[in-house]
């Protein structure tokens, strides 16, 4: 399998979405998984095998794209249409490709496990960020 192929224009928050916003610390696209850099207080792309511990813990899905210092609204909880085809009932995790989402089978050895959520249907993901701080 491979990372989800997300169409940024199709990323839509559900009616039960818990959201927040901050400035981008780098180029971010709608659908990217992000974390908040504790030093700069800016959003960056999360990455399951990053050398930086805080980058391994995604906190949300970007709902819009932006360049450095532009505002990014992101979803922390609730249902989201991620703009990708999902397998109903499947769990999805942070990928080792910065900002991306992958199925459980693609979380490789040595990568840190960060659950993004469970597929409610073929098009809706229920976000449930969980980061136990352990490598696969």
ChimeraX commands (.cxc) that place a marker at each C-alpha (Angstrom):
marker #1 position 0.00,0.00,0.00 radius 0.5
marker #1 position 1.02,3.63,-0.02 radius 0.5
marker #1 position 0.26,7.04,1.44 radius 0.5
marker #1 position -3.23,8.38,0.83 radius 0.5
marker #1 position -3.46,10.47,-2.31 radius 0.5
marker #1 position -5.19,13.59,-1.02 radius 0.5
marker #1 position -6.84,16.16,-3.27 radius 0.5
marker #1 position -6.40,19.39,-1.27 radius 0.5
marker #1 position -9.46,21.04,-2.85 radius 0.5
marker #1 position -11.62,18.20,-1.48 radius 0.5
marker #1 position -10.55,18.44,2.19 radius 0.5
marker #1 position -13.65,19.43,4.18 radius 0.5
marker #1 position -14.26,19.65,7.93 radius 0.5
marker #1 position -17.26,17.80,9.32 radius 0.5
marker #1 position -20.03,19.52,11.27 radius 0.5
marker #1 position -18.55,18.19,14.52 radius 0.5
marker #1 position -15.02,19.45,13.78 radius 0.5
marker #1 position -12.80,20.76,16.55 radius 0.5
marker #1 position -10.53,23.35,14.95 radius 0.5
marker #1 position -7.75,25.79,15.74 radius 0.5
marker #1 position -5.37,27.99,13.75 radius 0.5
marker #1 position -1.78,29.20,13.70 radius 0.5
marker #1 position 0.80,30.50,11.23 radius 0.5
marker #1 position 2.64,28.19,8.85 radius 0.5
marker #1 position 6.33,27.59,9.50 radius 0.5
marker #1 position 6.75,26.14,6.01 radius 0.5
marker #1 position 4.60,25.43,2.94 radius 0.5
marker #1 position 1.55,23.41,4.02 radius 0.5
marker #1 position -1.23,21.97,1.83 radius 0.5
marker #1 position -4.80,21.18,2.82 radius 0.5
marker #1 position -4.86,17.60,4.11 radius 0.5
marker #1 position -1.32,17.69,5.51 radius 0.5
marker #1 position -0.67,16.41,9.03 radius 0.5
marker #1 position 0.91,19.10,11.18 radius 0.5
marker #1 position 2.48,19.75,14.57 radius 0.5
marker #1 position 3.07,23.00,16.45 radius 0.5
marker #1 position 6.77,23.85,16.82 radius 0.5
marker #1 position 7.28,24.74,20.50 radius 0.5
marker #1 position 10.07,27.23,19.72 radius 0.5
marker #1 position 8.61,29.18,16.79 radius 0.5
marker #1 position 4.91,28.56,17.65 radius 0.5
marker #1 position 4.36,27.83,13.95 radius 0.5
marker #1 position 2.82,24.82,12.24 radius 0.5
marker #1 position 5.17,22.36,10.57 radius 0.5
marker #1 position 4.71,19.04,8.72 radius 0.5
marker #1 position 4.59,16.06,11.09 radius 0.5
marker #1 position 6.80,13.07,10.25 radius 0.5
marker #1 position 6.79,9.62,11.92 radius 0.5
marker #1 position 10.54,9.10,11.59 radius 0.5
marker #1 position 11.74,12.65,12.25 radius 0.5
marker #1 position 14.87,13.15,14.36 radius 0.5
marker #1 position 12.86,15.82,16.23 radius 0.5
marker #1 position 10.64,14.21,18.86 radius 0.5
marker #1 position 7.83,16.79,18.71 radius 0.5
marker #1 position 7.57,16.39,14.91 radius 0.5
marker #1 position 6.52,12.75,15.37 radius 0.5
marker #1 position 3.27,13.76,17.11 radius 0.5
marker #1 position 0.67,15.11,14.69 radius 0.5
marker #1 position -1.95,17.38,16.27 radius 0.5
marker #1 position -4.19,18.14,13.33 radius 0.5
marker #1 position -5.06,18.11,9.65 radius 0.5
marker #1 position -4.61,21.33,7.69 radius 0.5
marker #1 position -7.93,22.56,6.27 radius 0.5
marker #1 position -6.29,25.05,3.93 radius 0.5
marker #1 position -2.90,25.54,2.37 radius 0.5
marker #1 position -0.45,28.35,2.88 radius 0.5
marker #1 position 3.14,29.49,2.58 radius 0.5
marker #1 position 5.52,30.56,5.36 radius 0.5
marker #1 position 3.79,32.85,7.90 radius 0.5
marker #1 position 0.35,32.52,6.33 radius 0.5
marker #1 position -2.61,31.48,8.54 radius 0.5
marker #1 position -3.54,27.81,8.60 radius 0.5
marker #1 position -6.79,26.50,10.04 radius 0.5
marker #1 position -6.52,22.90,11.18 radius 0.5
marker #1 position -8.86,20.23,12.50 radius 0.5
marker #1 position -8.01,18.43,15.77 radius 0.5
marker #1 position -11.06,16.21,16.23 radius 0.5
marker #1 position -14.32,15.12,14.70 radius 0.5
marker #1 position -15.14,13.89,11.21 radius 0.5
marker #1 position -13.24,15.08,8.16 radius 0.5
marker #1 position -13.49,14.38,4.46 radius 0.5
marker #1 position -9.76,14.09,3.71 radius 0.5
marker #1 position -10.11,14.19,-0.06 radius 0.5
marker #1 position -8.86,10.60,-0.46 radius 0.5
marker #1 position -10.31,7.11,-0.86 radius 0.5
marker #1 position -10.48,5.25,2.47 radius 0.5
marker #1 position -11.17,1.69,3.53 radius 0.5
marker #1 position -14.14,1.73,5.95 radius 0.5
marker #1 position -13.08,0.60,9.43 radius 0.5
marker #1 position -9.37,0.92,8.70 radius 0.5
marker #1 position -6.94,2.78,10.97 radius 0.5
marker #1 position -4.76,5.48,9.44 radius 0.5
marker #1 position -1.41,6.67,10.76 radius 0.5
marker #1 position 1.18,9.39,10.31 radius 0.5
marker #1 position 3.53,8.48,7.47 radius 0.5
marker #1 position 7.31,8.76,7.24 radius 0.5
marker #1 position 6.71,11.16,4.34 radius 0.5
marker #1 position 6.33,14.61,5.98 radius 0.5
marker #1 position 2.67,15.59,6.38 radius 0.5
marker #1 position 1.22,12.43,4.86 radius 0.5
marker #1 position -1.17,9.69,6.06 radius 0.5
marker #1 position -0.70,5.95,5.56 radius 0.5
marker #1 position -2.55,2.73,6.43 radius 0.5
marker #1 position -1.32,0.63,9.38 radius 0.5
marker #1 position 0.52,-1.81,7.08 radius 0.5
marker #1 position 2.84,1.01,5.96 radius 0.5
marker #1 position 4.10,2.00,9.40 radius 0.5
marker #1 position 7.62,0.61,9.05 radius 0.5
marker #1 position 10.15,-0.64,11.56 radius 0.5
marker #1 position 11.70,2.19,13.56 radius 0.5
marker #1 position 8.92,4.65,12.76 radius 0.5
marker #1 position 7.03,6.22,15.66 radius 0.5
marker #1 position 3.37,5.27,15.82 radius 0.5
marker #1 position 0.89,8.16,15.64 radius 0.5
marker #1 position -2.74,7.26,15.02 radius 0.5
marker #1 position -4.58,9.84,12.92 radius 0.5
marker #1 position -8.01,8.23,12.97 radius 0.5
marker #1 position -10.42,5.55,11.81 radius 0.5
marker #1 position -12.31,5.50,8.53 radius 0.5
marker #1 position -16.02,5.91,9.16 radius 0.5
marker #1 position -16.75,5.35,5.46 radius 0.5
marker #1 position -14.97,5.35,2.11 radius 0.5
marker #1 position -14.74,9.14,2.29 radius 0.5
marker #1 position -14.97,10.19,5.98 radius 0.5
marker #1 position -12.22,9.84,8.59 radius 0.5
marker #1 position -12.97,10.26,12.30 radius 0.5
marker #1 position -9.92,11.99,13.75 radius 0.5
marker #1 position -8.56,10.48,16.95 radius 0.5
marker #1 position -4.94,11.60,17.38 radius 0.5
marker #1 position -3.02,9.24,19.65 radius 0.5
marker #1 position 0.74,9.20,20.17 radius 0.5
marker #1 position 2.10,6.61,22.62 radius 0.5
marker #1 position 5.71,7.72,22.01 radius 0.5
marker #1 position 6.93,4.30,20.89 radius 0.5
marker #1 position 8.59,3.14,17.68 radius 0.5
marker #1 position 7.18,0.27,15.65 radius 0.5
marker link #1:1,2 radius 0.2
marker link #1:2,3 radius 0.2
marker link #1:3,4 radius 0.2
marker link #1:4,5 radius 0.2
marker link #1:5,6 radius 0.2
marker link #1:6,7 radius 0.2
marker link #1:7,8 radius 0.2
marker link #1:8,9 radius 0.2
marker link #1:9,10 radius 0.2
marker link #1:10,11 radius 0.2
marker link #1:11,12 radius 0.2
marker link #1:12,13 radius 0.2
marker link #1:13,14 radius 0.2
marker link #1:14,15 radius 0.2
marker link #1:15,16 radius 0.2
marker link #1:16,17 radius 0.2
marker link #1:17,18 radius 0.2
marker link #1:18,19 radius 0.2
marker link #1:19,20 radius 0.2
marker link #1:20,21 radius 0.2
marker link #1:21,22 radius 0.2
marker link #1:22,23 radius 0.2
marker link #1:23,24 radius 0.2
marker link #1:24,25 radius 0.2
marker link #1:25,26 radius 0.2
marker link #1:26,27 radius 0.2
marker link #1:27,28 radius 0.2
marker link #1:28,29 radius 0.2
marker link #1:29,30 radius 0.2
marker link #1:30,31 radius 0.2
marker link #1:31,32 radius 0.2
marker link #1:32,33 radius 0.2
marker link #1:33,34 radius 0.2
marker link #1:34,35 radius 0.2
marker link #1:35,36 radius 0.2
marker link #1:36,37 radius 0.2
marker link #1:37,38 radius 0.2
marker link #1:38,39 radius 0.2
marker link #1:39,40 radius 0.2
marker link #1:40,41 radius 0.2
marker link #1:41,42 radius 0.2
marker link #1:42,43 radius 0.2
marker link #1:43,44 radius 0.2
marker link #1:44,45 radius 0.2
marker link #1:45,46 radius 0.2
marker link #1:46,47 radius 0.2
marker link #1:47,48 radius 0.2
marker link #1:48,49 radius 0.2
marker link #1:49,50 radius 0.2
marker link #1:50,51 radius 0.2
marker link #1:51,52 radius 0.2
marker link #1:52,53 radius 0.2
marker link #1:53,54 radius 0.2
marker link #1:54,55 radius 0.2
marker link #1:55,56 radius 0.2
marker link #1:56,57 radius 0.2
marker link #1:57,58 radius 0.2
marker link #1:58,59 radius 0.2
marker link #1:59,60 radius 0.2
marker link #1:60,61 radius 0.2
marker link #1:61,62 radius 0.2
marker link #1:62,63 radius 0.2
marker link #1:63,64 radius 0.2
marker link #1:64,65 radius 0.2
marker link #1:65,66 radius 0.2
marker link #1:66,67 radius 0.2
marker link #1:67,68 radius 0.2
marker link #1:68,69 radius 0.2
marker link #1:69,70 radius 0.2
marker link #1:70,71 radius 0.2
marker link #1:71,72 radius 0.2
marker link #1:72,73 radius 0.2
marker link #1:73,74 radius 0.2
marker link #1:74,75 radius 0.2
marker link #1:75,76 radius 0.2
marker link #1:76,77 radius 0.2
marker link #1:77,78 radius 0.2
marker link #1:78,79 radius 0.2
marker link #1:79,80 radius 0.2
marker link #1:80,81 radius 0.2
marker link #1:81,82 radius 0.2
marker link #1:82,83 radius 0.2
marker link #1:83,84 radius 0.2
marker link #1:84,85 radius 0.2
marker link #1:85,86 radius 0.2
marker link #1:86,87 radius 0.2
marker link #1:87,88 radius 0.2
marker link #1:88,89 radius 0.2
marker link #1:89,90 radius 0.2
marker link #1:90,91 radius 0.2
marker link #1:91,92 radius 0.2
marker link #1:92,93 radius 0.2
marker link #1:93,94 radius 0.2
marker link #1:94,95 radius 0.2
marker link #1:95,96 radius 0.2
marker link #1:96,97 radius 0.2
marker link #1:97,98 radius 0.2
marker link #1:98,99 radius 0.2
marker link #1:99,100 radius 0.2
marker link #1:100,101 radius 0.2
marker link #1:101,102 radius 0.2
marker link #1:102,103 radius 0.2
marker link #1:103,104 radius 0.2
marker link #1:104,105 radius 0.2
marker link #1:105,106 radius 0.2
marker link #1:106,107 radius 0.2
marker link #1:107,108 radius 0.2
marker link #1:108,109 radius 0.2
marker link #1:109,110 radius 0.2
marker link #1:110,111 radius 0.2
marker link #1:111,112 radius 0.2
marker link #1:112,113 radius 0.2
marker link #1:113,114 radius 0.2
marker link #1:114,115 radius 0.2
marker link #1:115,116 radius 0.2
marker link #1:116,117 radius 0.2
marker link #1:117,118 radius 0.2
marker link #1:118,119 radius 0.2
marker link #1:119,120 radius 0.2
marker link #1:120,121 radius 0.2
marker link #1:121,122 radius 0.2
marker link #1:122,123 radius 0.2
marker link #1:123,124 radius 0.2
marker link #1:124,125 radius 0.2
marker link #1:125,126 radius 0.2
marker link #1:126,127 radius 0.2
marker link #1:127,128 radius 0.2
marker link #1:128,129 radius 0.2
marker link #1:129,130 radius 0.2
marker link #1:130,131 radius 0.2
marker link #1:131,132 radius 0.2
marker link #1:132,133 radius 0.2
marker link #1:133,134 radius 0.2
marker link #1:134,135 radius 0.2
marker link #1:135,136 radius 0.2
view
